[in-house]
Amino acid sequence: MENPRFLTAQWKNLLMLNYEVDPVVLLPYLPAGTELDLWDGKALASMVGFTFIDTRVIDIRWPWHIDFEEVNLRFYVKHFDGKEWKRGAVFISEIVPKRTIVFIANNLYKEHYRALPMRHIVEPGDTFTKYSYEWRLKGKWNKLSGEVSNRFDDIKPGSPEEFIFEHYWGYNGLSASKTMEYQVEHISWQVAQVTNPVFDADIIELYGEKFAPFLQQKPYSAFFADGSEISVRFGKKILFDPALPVSPAL
């Protein structure tokens, strides 16, 4: 039986810059019962910017918390539940402009949110549109941006876009043997090419020195999705046997 829906919203205009990261850097964040989900043998972490629209928590539209931006750093994992492999994401850090969201997400889902002033800018053009997500830290505006083709296509099976966008589970480590698991639901999005990606931020302050050598490099890839209505179900705490089965060939 599926858990009830906790949150519904629209996630729109998802800009994702993807970086190859040494797996050793990610292992301390790996929740119990999961393992790294690799693309072409590479461990990827994504800087993600997008907007929440028409947000409802437990089917209530809370004033001043309906439309807002989010920027997060995430990486990819998978978990075998005894029947199938579930592909999911682990969030290292998430930025939003609302302190109430930080309180709820950090306490209910054991996420890693912080509240900072934020804004987003959309600059339309004939062949591409520039999207920028910005947040103010220590008196300076940090930026995640890219020029996005105005042509959108369906995600192709087996493509790098499918790997990045189609993870439908979230995992957070609670202890050495306990993990929070929650389900995210949405349709398959359409995607567009991204050129001139920019990530200009205080990486050490936000994510620590260990991430700086990787996030300062040119992204391994950059993608954009139009987004859709989404729902996030209430999470559940689960205990895992530390011995995981060998991953099947993908």
QUICOR-V227744 format. One record per pair of residues at least 24 apart in sequence whose ideal C-beta (glycine too) atoms are under 8 Angstrom apart, sorted by the first residue. I is the first residue (numbers start at 1). J is the second residue. Records with the same first field share a line. If there is no record, write none. Layout:
I = J ; J
This chain:
2 = 183 ; 233
3 = 182 ; 183 ; 233 ; 234 ; 235 ; 236
4 = 233 ; 234
5 = 59 ; 231 ; 232 ; 233 ; 234
6 = 57 ; 58 ; 108 ; 182 ; 232 ; 233 ; 234 ; 235
7 = 55 ; 56 ; 57 ; 231 ; 232
8 = 55 ; 56 ; 59 ; 229 ; 230 ; 231 ; 232
9 = 52 ; 53 ; 54 ; 55 ; 56 ; 229 ; 230
10 = 52 ; 53 ; 54 ; 227 ; 228 ; 229 ; 230
11 = 50 ; 51 ; 52 ; 53 ; 186 ; 227 ; 228 ; 230
12 = 50 ; 51 ; 53 ; 226 ; 227
13 = 50 ; 51 ; 120 ; 122 ; 131 ; 224 ; 226 ; 227
14 = 48 ; 49 ; 50 ; 165 ; 189 ; 224 ; 225 ; 226 ; 227
15 = 48 ; 49 ; 50 ; 131 ; 133 ; 144 ; 145 ; 146 ; 148 ; 194 ; 222 ; 224
16 = 46 ; 47 ; 48 ; 164 ; 165 ; 222 ; 223 ; 224 ; 225
17 = 46 ; 47 ; 144 ; 146 ; 194 ; 197 ; 199 ; 219 ; 222
18 = 44 ; 45 ; 46 ; 47 ; 164 ; 219 ; 220 ; 221 ; 222 ; 223
19 = 44 ; 45 ; 46 ; 47 ; 214 ; 215 ; 217 ; 219 ; 220
20 = 44 ; 214 ; 220
21 = 45 ; 75 ; 211 ; 214
22 = 214
25 = 210 ; 211 ; 214
26 = 75
29 = 75 ; 90 ; 92 ; 173
30 = 77 ; 90 ; 173
31 = 77 ; 90 ; 171 ; 172 ; 173 ; 174 ; 179 ; 180
32 = 173 ; 174 ; 175 ; 176 ; 177 ; 178 ; 179 ; 239 ; 240 ; 242
33 = 79 ; 171 ; 179 ; 238 ; 240 ; 241 ; 244
34 = 77 ; 78 ; 79 ; 88 ; 90 ; 171 ; 179
35 = 77 ; 78 ; 79 ; 244 ; 247
36 = 75 ; 76 ; 77 ; 78
37 = 76 ; 77 ; 78 ; 87 ; 88 ; 163 ; 167
38 = 76
39 = 76 ; 160 ; 163 ; 164
42 = 220
43 = 75 ; 76
44 = 75 ; 76 ; 164 ; 220
45 = 73 ; 74 ; 75 ; 92 ; 211 ; 214 ; 215
46 = 73 ; 74 ; 75 ; 164
47 = 71 ; 72 ; 73 ; 144 ; 199 ; 215
48 = 72 ; 73 ; 74
49 = 120 ; 131 ; 133 ; 144
50 = 133 ; 227
51 = 120
57 = 104
62 = 100
64 = 98
65 = 98 ; 100 ; 101
68 = 96 ; 97 ; 98 ; 101 ; 118
69 = 96 ; 97 ; 118 ; 119 ; 120 ; 133 ; 135
70 = 94 ; 95 ; 96
71 = 95 ; 118 ; 133 ; 135 ; 144
73 = 206 ; 207 ; 211 ; 215
76 = 163 ; 167
77 = 171
78 = 247
79 = 169 ; 171 ; 179 ; 181
80 = 244 ; 245 ; 247
85 = 247 ; 248
86 = 168 ; 169
87 = 166 ; 167 ; 168 ; 169
88 = 167 ; 168 ; 169 ; 170 ; 171 ; 181
89 = 167 ; 169 ; 170 ; 171
90 = 170 ; 171 ; 172 ; 173
91 = 170 ; 172
92 = 207 ; 211
93 = 206 ; 207
95 = 135 ; 206
97 = 135
108 = 235
109 = 170 ; 172 ; 180 ; 182 ; 235
110 = 172 ; 173 ; 174 ; 180
111 = 172
125 = 150
126 = 150
128 = 195
131 = 224
137 = 201 ; 202 ; 205 ; 206
138 = 202 ; 205
140 = 202
142 = 200 ; 201 ; 202 ; 206
143 = 198 ; 199 ; 200 ; 201
144 = 198 ; 199 ; 201
145 = 197 ; 198
146 = 194 ; 195 ; 196 ; 197 ; 198 ; 222 ; 224
147 = 194 ; 195 ; 196
148 = 192 ; 193 ; 194 ; 224
149 = 192 ; 193 ; 194 ; 195 ; 224
150 = 192
151 = 192 ; 193
152 = 190 ; 191 ; 192 ; 226
153 = 190 ; 191 ; 192
154 = 188 ; 190 ; 191
155 = 188 ; 189 ; 190 ; 191
160 = 221 ; 223
161 = 191 ; 223 ; 225
164 = 221 ; 223
165 = 189 ; 191 ; 223 ; 225
170 = 232 ; 235
172 = 235
174 = 237
176 = 242
177 = 239 ; 240 ; 242
178 = 237 ; 238 ; 239 ; 240
179 = 237 ; 238 ; 240
180 = 235 ; 236 ; 237
181 = 235 ; 236 ; 237 ; 238
182 = 232 ; 233 ; 234 ; 235 ; 236
183 = 232 ; 233
184 = 230 ; 231 ; 232 ; 233
185 = 230 ; 231 ; 232 ; 233
186 = 227 ; 228 ; 229 ; 230 ; 231
187 = 228 ; 229
189 = 225 ; 226 ; 227 ; 228
190 = 225 ; 226
191 = 223 ; 224 ; 225 ; 226
192 = 223 ; 224 ; 225 ; 226
193 = 223 ; 224
194 = 222 ; 223 ; 224
195 = 222
197 = 222
